[in-house]
Structures are given as structure tokens and as C-alpha cells.
Amino acid sequence: MKELGVDSFFHIKGKQMQKFIVNKNAQNNGDHEVHNATTGCTYMPNSENQVEAGFHSTCAGAVAEVKRNNPTHRINGCYYCCNACHTS
């Protein structure tokens, strides 16, 4: 997976941008899950298995960017911290 190398917190046009990561290891169903690193998640992968997905105002932007950078991977939002983007 491509690493984006973004590592600071910021706001754009008054919107708080949240940091997202993706698990470089696929789940049993083949999905690589996107997690919200700003809010945290009980199900975040170990740091060595995290790939930065950048800063986005919503999980939808993070999932879309990870999919764009990894078109051959199945990407999904975490049920617990990115539920709005969880599809399977």
C-alpha cells in the first residue's frame, strides 16, 4: 500500500480534518479497514501494520483516497470508528 506521509493535524475552511490510517493486513473477508486515528479505535491495528491515509473531514474521503491509491485492494471503513463507511 502506498504511504502518504502526512503527519500533522489541521483545519481547512473551518473544518476539522481528522487523521485516518488503513490496515496493511486484510481482514478474513479480504477487506483492508480504514480507521480514524484522531478519535482512536479499540480495533486499530498495531502501529507496524498501519499505513497513513491522510487527513480528511470524513471517513468517505479517506476511503476514497485509499481506494484510488490501491485499486486492486478491497477497502472498507471500520464498523466501530468509521461506521458511516462500513459496507461489509
LUMNU-300990 format. One record per residue: z, x, y of N, C-alpha, C in turn; residue in three letters; residue number from 1; chain. Coordinates in nm, 4 decimals, decimal comma. Example, Ala and Ser with C-alpha at 12.3 -4.5 7.8 and 13.67 -1.06 7.14 Angstrom:
BEGIN
+----------+----------+----------+----------+----------+----------+----------+----------+----------+------+------+-------+
!      nup !    neast !   nnorth !     caup !   caeast !  canorth !      cup !    ceast !   cnorth ! resn ! resi ! chain !
+----------+----------+----------+----------+----------+----------+----------+----------+----------+------+------+-------+
!   0,7800 !   1,3190 !  -0,5690 !   0,7800 !   1,2300 !  -0,4500 !   0,7800 !   1,3200 !  -0,3300 !  ALA !    1 !     A !
!   0,7080 !   1,2850 !  -0,2250 !   0,7140 !   1,3670 !  -0,1060 !   0,7870 !   1,2900 !   0,0030 !  SER !    2 !     A !
+----------+----------+----------+----------+----------+----------+----------+----------+----------+------+------+-------+
# end
This chain:
BEGIN
+----------+----------+----------+----------+----------+----------+----------+----------+----------+------+------+-------+
!      nup !    neast !   nnorth !     caup !   caeast !  canorth !      cup !    ceast !   cnorth ! resn ! resi ! chain !
+----------+----------+----------+----------+----------+----------+----------+----------+----------+------+------+-------+
!   0,0000 !   0,0829 !  -0,1167 !   0,0000 !   0,0000 !   0,0000 !   0,0000 !   0,0884 !   0,1244 !  MET !    1 !     A !
!  -0,0682 !   0,0447 !   0,2255 !  -0,0779 !   0,1185 !   0,3498 !   0,0519 !   0,1064 !   0,4283 !  LYS !    2 !     A !
!   0,1045 !   0,2183 !   0,4759 !   0,2264 !   0,2165 !   0,5564 !   0,1869 !   0,2179 !   0,7033 !  GLU !    3 !     A !
!   0,2448 !   0,1278 !   0,7807 !   0,2055 !   0,1117 !   0,9202 !   0,2797 !   0,2049 !   1,0147 !  LEU !    4 !     A !
!   0,3974 !   0,2510 !   0,9797 !   0,4707 !   0,3465 !   1,0603 !   0,5287 !   0,2923 !   1,1905 !  GLY !    5 !     A !
!   0,5677 !   0,1677 !   1,1944 !   0,6289 !   0,1082 !   1,3131 !   0,7793 !   0,1099 !   1,2935 !  VAL !    6 !     A !
!   0,8545 !   0,1581 !   1,3958 !   0,9980 !   0,1698 !   1,3706 !   1,0873 !   0,1346 !   1,4894 !  ASP !    7 !     A !
!   1,0426 !   0,0515 !   1,5817 !   1,1306 !   0,0127 !   1,6920 !   1,1299 !  -0,1388 !   1,7096 !  SER !    8 !     A !
!   1,2333 !  -0,1889 !   1,7767 !   1,2480 !  -0,3326 !   1,7999 !   1,2004 !  -0,3627 !   1,9412 !  PHE !    9 !     A !
!   1,1275 !  -0,4730 !   1,9619 !   1,0803 !  -0,5029 !   2,0959 !   1,0500 !  -0,6516 !   2,1132 !  PHE !   10 !     A !
!   1,0203 !  -0,6882 !   2,2378 !   0,9817 !  -0,8245 !   2,2742 !   0,8398 !  -0,8209 !   2,3320 !  HIS !   11 !     A !
!   0,7617 !  -0,9238 !   2,3062 !   0,6294 !  -0,9384 !   2,3671 !   0,6237 !  -1,0757 !   2,4314 !  ILE !   12 !     A !
!   0,5952 !  -1,0772 !   2,5620 !   0,5863 !  -1,2020 !   2,6378 !   0,7075 !  -1,2920 !   2,6113 !  LYS !   13 !     A !
!   0,8254 !  -1,2318 !   2,6096 !   0,9483 !  -1,3079 !   2,5920 !   0,9805 !  -1,3463 !   2,4491 !  GLY !   14 !     A !
!   0,8916 !  -1,3163 !   2,3553 !   0,9162 !  -1,3493 !   2,2144 !   0,9774 !  -1,2299 !   2,1437 !  LYS !   15 !     A !
!   1,0838 !  -1,2559 !   2,0716 !   1,1462 !  -1,1501 !   1,9928 !   1,0582 !  -1,1198 !   1,8723 !  GLN !   16 !     A !
!   1,0252 !  -0,9949 !   1,8567 !   0,9453 !  -0,9527 !   1,7426 !   1,0405 !  -0,9040 !   1,6337 !  MET !   17 !     A !
!   1,0206 !  -0,9522 !   1,5131 !   1,1067 !  -0,9164 !   1,4012 !   1,0347 !  -0,8171 !   1,3111 !  GLN !   18 !     A !
!   1,1114 !  -0,7287 !   1,2525 !   1,0556 !  -0,6273 !   1,1634 !   1,0456 !  -0,6836 !   1,0218 !  LYS !   19 !     A !
!   0,9311 !  -0,6611 !   0,9576 !   0,9084 !  -0,7061 !   0,8209 !   0,8722 !  -0,5875 !   0,7329 !  PHE !   20 !     A !
!   0,9081 !  -0,6001 !   0,6057 !   0,8696 !  -0,4988 !   0,5061 !   0,8085 !  -0,5729 !   0,3876 !  ILE !   21 !     A !
!   0,7379 !  -0,4991 !   0,3044 !   0,6842 !  -0,5564 !   0,1816 !   0,7295 !  -0,4679 !   0,0659 !  VAL !   22 !     A !
!   0,7591 !  -0,5304 !  -0,0458 !   0,7999 !  -0,4587 !  -0,1665 !   0,6766 !  -0,3955 !  -0,2283 !  ASN !   23 !     A !
!   0,6783 !  -0,2632 !  -0,2462 !   0,5616 !  -0,1971 !  -0,3051 !   0,5487 !  -0,2275 !  -0,4549 !  LYS !   24 !     A !
!   0,6546 !  -0,2801 !  -0,5142 !   0,6502 !  -0,3201 !  -0,6551 !   0,6259 !  -0,4709 !  -0,6643 !  ASN !   25 !     A !
!   0,5365 !  -0,5101 !  -0,7497 !   0,5079 !  -0,6530 !  -0,7678 !   0,6188 !  -0,7203 !  -0,8478 !  ALA !   26 !     A !
!   0,6408 !  -0,8480 !  -0,8180 !   0,7326 !  -0,9312 !  -0,8953 !   0,6679 !  -0,9579 !  -1,0324 !  GLN !   27 !     A !
!   0,7405 !  -1,0238 !  -1,1212 !   0,6874 !  -1,0563 !  -1,2541 !   0,5603 !  -1,1399 !  -1,2476 !  ASN !   28 !     A !
!   0,5454 !  -1,2205 !  -1,1405 !   0,4271 !  -1,3059 !  -1,1277 !   0,3104 !  -1,2341 !  -1,0587 !  ASN !   29 !     A !
!   0,3287 !  -1,1082 !  -1,0218 !   0,2226 !  -1,0301 !  -0,9590 !   0,2293 !  -1,0244 !  -0,8075 !  GLY !   30 !     A !
!   0,3185 !  -1,1013 !  -0,7464 !   0,3300 !  -1,1034 !  -0,6001 !   0,4070 !  -0,9824 !  -0,5474 !  ASP !   31 !     A !
!   0,3601 !  -0,9304 !  -0,4346 !   0,4363 !  -0,8340 !  -0,3553 !   0,5003 !  -0,9171 !  -0,2455 !  HIS !   32 !     A !
!   0,6329 !  -0,9187 !  -0,2394 !   0,7023 !  -1,0059 !  -0,1455 !   0,7290 !  -0,9397 !  -0,0118 !  GLU !   33 !     A !
!   0,7040 !  -1,0164 !   0,0953 !   0,7350 !  -0,9756 !   0,2319 !   0,8773 !  -1,0228 !   0,2635 !  VAL !   34 !     A !
!   0,9573 !  -0,9338 !   0,3245 !   1,0959 !  -0,9639 !   0,3612 !   1,1169 !  -0,9384 !   0,5098 !  HIS !   35 !     A !
!   1,2099 !  -1,0130 !   0,5686 !   1,2460 !  -0,9962 !   0,7088 !   1,3567 !  -0,8913 !   0,7178 !  ASN !   36 !     A !
!   1,3215 !  -0,7730 !   0,7665 !   1,4188 !  -0,6639 !   0,7759 !   1,5104 !  -0,6796 !   0,8961 !  ALA !   37 !     A !
!   1,4721 !  -0,7599 !   0,9942 !   1,5570 !  -0,7828 !   1,1114 !   1,6756 !  -0,8701 !   1,0752 !  THR !   38 !     A !
!   1,6505 !  -0,9793 !   1,0054 !   1,7600 !  -1,0693 !   0,9673 !   1,8292 !  -1,0217 !   0,8410 !  THR !   39 !     A !
!   1,7597 !  -0,9426 !   0,7600 !   1,8148 !  -0,8955 !   0,6344 !   1,7979 !  -0,9983 !   0,5245 !  GLY !   40 !     A !
!   1,8136 !  -0,9551 !   0,4021 !   1,7941 !  -1,0426 !   0,2871 !   1,8685 !  -0,9853 !   0,1676 !  CYS !   41 !     A !
!   1,9347 !  -1,0705 !   0,0956 !   2,0048 !  -1,0292 !  -0,0260 !   1,9083 !  -0,9721 !  -0,1290 !  THR !   42 !     A !
!   1,7823 !  -1,0137 !  -0,1222 !   1,6833 !  -0,9753 !  -0,2228 !   1,5870 !  -0,8669 !  -0,1745 !  TYR !   43 !     A !
!   1,6226 !  -0,7944 !  -0,0690 !   1,5387 !  -0,6847 !  -0,0197 !   1,5295 !  -0,5772 !  -0,1284 !  MET !   44 !     A !
!   1,4129 !  -0,5177 !  -0,1429 !   1,4014 !  -0,4078 !  -0,2389 !   1,4761 !  -0,2845 !  -0,1888 !  PRO !   45 !     A !
!   1,5044 !  -0,1924 !  -0,2795 !   1,5648 !  -0,0655 !  -0,2406 !   1,4743 !   0,0032 !  -0,1390 !  ASN !   46 !     A !
!   1,5324 !   0,0834 !  -0,0527 !   1,4568 !   0,1457 !   0,0564 !   1,3358 !   0,2247 !   0,0075 !  SER !   47 !     A !
!   1,3460 !   0,2879 !  -0,1080 !   1,2322 !   0,3658 !  -0,1592 !   1,1154 !   0,2773 !  -0,2036 !  GLU !   48 !     A !
!   1,1401 !   0,1474 !  -0,2175 !   1,0352 !   0,0533 !  -0,2583 !   0,9862 !  -0,0337 !  -0,1426 !  ASN !   49 !     A !
!   1,0302 !  -0,0018 !  -0,0203 !   0,9903 !  -0,0792 !   0,0972 !   0,8752 !  -0,0109 !   0,1701 !  GLN !   50 !     A !
!   0,7772 !  -0,0913 !   0,2088 !   0,6668 !  -0,0440 !   0,2927 !   0,6718 !  -0,1263 !   0,4207 !  VAL !   51 !     A !
!   0,6711 !  -0,0597 !   0,5338 !   0,6784 !  -0,1308 !   0,6611 !   0,5554 !  -0,2186 !   0,6807 !  GLU !   52 !     A !
!   0,5797 !  -0,3401 !   0,7272 !   0,4716 !  -0,4347 !   0,7538 !   0,4586 !  -0,4619 !   0,9034 !  ALA !   53 !     A !
!   0,5353 !  -0,3925 !   0,9851 !   0,5252 !  -0,4044 !   1,1293 !   0,6168 !  -0,5096 !   1,1879 !  GLY !   54 !     A !
!   0,5979 !  -0,5340 !   1,3167 !   0,6764 !  -0,6315 !   1,3916 !   0,5898 !  -0,7526 !   1,4210 !  PHE !   55 !     A !
!   0,6447 !  -0,8704 !   1,3960 !   0,5726 !  -0,9965 !   1,4130 !   0,6703 !  -1,1019 !   1,4612 !  HIS !   56 !     A !
!   0,6186 !  -1,2046 !   1,5274 !   0,7060 !  -1,3117 !   1,5742 !   0,7428 !  -1,4069 !   1,4609 !  SER !   57 !     A !
!   0,6610 !  -1,4121 !   1,3553 !   0,6884 !  -1,4979 !   1,2390 !   0,6464 !  -1,4258 !   1,1117 !  THR !   58 !     A !
!   0,6917 !  -1,4792 !   0,9993 !   0,6518 !  -1,4214 !   0,8709 !   0,5016 !  -1,4386 !   0,8459 !  CYS !   59 !     A !
!   0,4418 !  -1,5428 !   0,9044 !   0,2989 !  -1,5671 !   0,8836 !   0,2157 !  -1,4488 !   0,9323 !  ALA !   60 !     A !
!   0,2523 !  -1,3934 !   1,0456 !   0,1812 !  -1,2764 !   1,0970 !   0,1984 !  -1,1558 !   1,0072 !  GLY !   61 !     A !
!   0,3193 !  -1,1387 !   0,9550 !   0,3464 !  -1,0259 !   0,8655 !   0,2675 !  -1,0392 !   0,7356 !  ALA !   62 !     A !
!   0,2709 !  -1,1575 !   0,6760 !   0,1984 !  -1,1803 !   0,5505 !   0,0480 !  -1,1602 !   0,5729 !  VAL !   63 !     A !
!  -0,0039 !  -1,2118 !   0,6833 !  -0,1471 !  -1,1980 !   0,7125 !  -0,1863 !  -1,0508 !   0,7282 !  ALA !   64 !     A !
!  -0,1032 !  -0,9728 !   0,7972 !  -0,1354 !  -0,8312 !   0,8162 !  -0,1302 !  -0,7548 !   0,6848 !  GLU !   65 !     A !
!  -0,0282 !  -0,7815 !   0,6030 !  -0,0181 !  -0,7124 !   0,4738 !  -0,1377 !  -0,7486 !   0,3856 !  VAL !   66 !     A !
!  -0,1776 !  -0,8759 !   0,3867 !  -0,2955 !  -0,9181 !   0,3086 !  -0,4214 !  -0,8482 !   0,3581 !  LYS !   67 !     A !
!  -0,4355 !  -0,8379 !   0,4893 !  -0,5530 !  -0,7728 !   0,5487 !  -0,5583 !  -0,6247 !   0,5082 !  ARG !   68 !     A !
!  -0,4426 !  -0,5589 !   0,5043 !  -0,4369 !  -0,4169 !   0,4690 !  -0,4400 !  -0,3908 !   0,3189 !  ASN !   69 !     A !
!  -0,4170 !  -0,4947 !   0,2397 !  -0,4106 !  -0,4806 !   0,0930 !  -0,4838 !  -0,5975 !   0,0273 !  ASN !   70 !     A !
!  -0,6149 !  -0,6061 !   0,0449 !  -0,6886 !  -0,7246 !  -0,0013 !  -0,6887 !  -0,7462 !  -0,1528 !  PRO !   71 !     A !
!  -0,6562 !  -0,6449 !  -0,2300 !  -0,6560 !  -0,6611 !  -0,3756 !  -0,5188 !  -0,6999 !  -0,4305 !  THR !   72 !     A !
!  -0,4167 !  -0,7069 !  -0,3429 !  -0,2818 !  -0,7421 !  -0,3864 !  -0,2511 !  -0,8887 !  -0,3575 !  HIS !   73 !     A !
!  -0,1667 !  -0,9470 !  -0,4406 !  -0,1129 !  -1,0811 !  -0,4127 !   0,0092 !  -1,0631 !  -0,3240 !  ARG !   74 !     A !
!   0,0098 !  -1,1274 !  -0,2082 !   0,1177 !  -1,1142 !  -0,1107 !   0,1805 !  -1,2505 !  -0,0883 !  ILE !   75 !     A !
!   0,3124 !  -1,2530 !  -0,0817 !   0,3853 !  -1,3789 !  -0,0671 !   0,5114 !  -1,3523 !   0,0140 !  ASN !   76 !     A !
!   0,5587 !  -1,4523 !   0,0878 !   0,6852 !  -1,4416 !   0,1586 !   0,8014 !  -1,4641 !   0,0630 !  GLY !   77 !     A !
!   0,9120 !  -1,3963 !   0,0888 !   1,0334 !  -1,4133 !   0,0090 !   1,0867 !  -1,5555 !   0,0249 !  CYS !   78 !     A !
!   1,1265 !  -1,6160 !  -0,0839 !   1,1815 !  -1,7519 !  -0,0820 !   1,3050 !  -1,7613 !   0,0079 !  TYR !   79 !     A !
!   1,3841 !  -1,6549 !   0,0133 !   1,5126 !  -1,6580 !   0,0834 !   1,5035 !  -1,6217 !   0,2313 !  TYR !   80 !     A !
!   1,4271 !  -1,5209 !   0,2681 !   1,4252 !  -1,4790 !   0,4087 !   1,2934 !  -1,5099 !   0,4805 !  CYS !   81 !     A !
!   1,1901 !  -1,5472 !   0,4061 !   1,0598 !  -1,5822 !   0,4648 !   1,0077 !  -1,7108 !   0,3989 !  CYS !   82 !     A !
!   1,0954 !  -1,8086 !   0,3883 !   1,0635 !  -1,9295 !   0,3133 !   0,9408 !  -2,0020 !   0,3656 !  ASN !   83 !     A !
!   0,9184 !  -1,9986 !   0,4957 !   0,8012 !  -2,0650 !   0,5534 !   0,6710 !  -2,0047 !   0,5014 !  ALA !   84 !     A !
!   0,6771 !  -1,8845 !   0,4476 !   0,5590 !  -1,8149 !   0,3969 !   0,5610 !  -1,7993 !   0,2458 !  CYS !   85 !     A !
!   0,6562 !  -1,8640 !   0,1816 !   0,6674 !  -1,8559 !   0,0352 !   0,5769 !  -1,9622 !  -0,0276 !  HIS !   86 !     A !
!   0,4845 !  -1,9165 !  -0,1121 !   0,3895 !  -2,0108 !  -0,1729 !   0,3943 !  -2,0152 !  -0,3255 !  THR !   87 !     A !
!   0,4513 !  -1,9101 !  -0,3869 !   0,4567 !  -1,9120 !  -0,5345 !   0,5792 !  -1,8386 !  -0,5858 !  SER !   88 !     A !
+----------+----------+----------+----------+----------+----------+----------+----------+----------+------+------+-------+
# end
